[in-house]
Amino acid sequence: MSQSVARVTARPKISLHTLGVFCGLTAAVWLGSAEAPTKLVDVGFSPFILSMGMAMGTFVARWTVPTLLKGTGFLFSDLREKPHLLVWALLAGMLWAVANTLTIFAVRNVGLAIAFPLWNTNSLVGLLWGCLLFKELRGSAAKTWGKVVGGALAIVFGAALLAVVTVQQSAGTPGKATAGILAALGAGLLFGAMYIPYRKAYISGMNPLSFVTIFTFGELGTVTLLTVVNCGGVAQVIRQLAQARTMLFWPFVGGFCWVIGDLFQQYAAKYIGIGRGIPLSNTNQLWGLAWGALVFGEFTGLSGDGRLLILAGSAIMIAGAVSISMAEPPPSEMENWQAAMQRECDRYALDREQVAIVVNGDDPLSSNKHQRRWWEAAIMLVAVGVFAWLAVGTRAQHLSLNLSWMMALIVGTILSLGLCGTLLWKRTGFS
């Protein structure tokens, strides 16, 4: 105990709340960029095949990134200590798979710039579950509650504005617009429910890198099942994947980027809770709007009033998310967080002292020297090989885009990774 406390004291003085805010913002950048490849649905590719391509990318990323950062020895040790959380990680992956497929249908029907804010209503769902199940906001003053509730109402109002604009701009095909709206909102509900396993894992002391490694099996399995059932069987899926061979690199990269964003989102959920961390990461709509409007030209032909309403709705939603995320929990609320942690410790016979250390950003397992294994190098080589194999056969798709804006957004995405990754490593060692 004393050694762990000493290690925490020796780390930089950035607070866990501030670190969580940075993680949420970085998650927004990467999650927003990850959705850009879904625009390929506009050139005729099946949403299920695109979702399958993204799931393949996430599967590779969820093995390589944790292995690179911590090694398989650490991951296996962490998983052995919390076996009860394996099923929760699988469930989270299954929820993501269905929700992600719905987002692709939404992008096809109403466009990236519109669909993004609608499915980001998952912040409301996450806020509800955080309060009901994990005692978030309990014990806070009326001012804190006001920030959170006011932010939630702003998110709902902003989403309503965007939905109205969508229907108006798609007046000729109301069924298509309605289907897109419902798909986006359905994805929001499922994404919101997915955060329950997230928070349950982190108040039990599981490392996010371990969690996502198991998450990916539920994710890939569910996407595969959905694709096989909806595309006419295994043979048809293989045939369609072969036909899509020239573009699979892009959703694969999108899935890889999504994992990086999701990792930062999970660190945000760990350190500032799902009620605050998820709305902050949902500012990814800024990057969704940037990709949709600046790179893919989705606002072309939109009326001036329509553009103003979309921008106003987005600004209102962002203001609501910021209001929620900046409501730092007071000591009285933190006592309720600790009570939720104690409940998990009692339920699964966990060491409360050790879990408390991990929750505060210092994992005792990280201090143990875990020997690197030969298969870790093999995992990295296979990942690079898959990237290279997909890239070699890629052809340009018939999709209009602005290369200058695309490069600017890519540079910004990479810079955010370097900044927040450094902060996270120095403060917690990715614990």
Secondary structure, 3 states (H helix, E strand, C coil): CHHHHHHHHHCCCCCHHHHHHHHHHHHHHHHHHHCHHHHHHHHCCCHHHHHHHHHHHHHHHHHHHHHHHCCHHHHHHHHHHCHHHHHHHHHHHHHHHHHHHHHHHHHHHHCHHHHHHHHCCHHHHHHHHHHHHHCCCCCCCHHHHHHHHHHHHHHHHHHHHHHHHHHHHCCCCHHHHHHHHHHHHHHHHHHHHHHHHHHHHHCCCCCHHHHHHHHHHHHHHHHHHHHHHHCCCHHHHHHHHHHCCCCCHHHHHHHHHHHHHHHHHHHHHHHHCHHHHHHHHCCHHHHHHHHHHHHCCCCCCCCHHHHHHHHHHHHHHHHHHHHHHCCCCCHHHHHHHHHHHHHHHHHHCCCHHHHHHHHCCCCHHHHCCCCCCHHHHHHHHHHHHHHHHHHHCCCCCCCCCCHHHHHHHHHHHHHHHHHHHHHHHHHHCCC
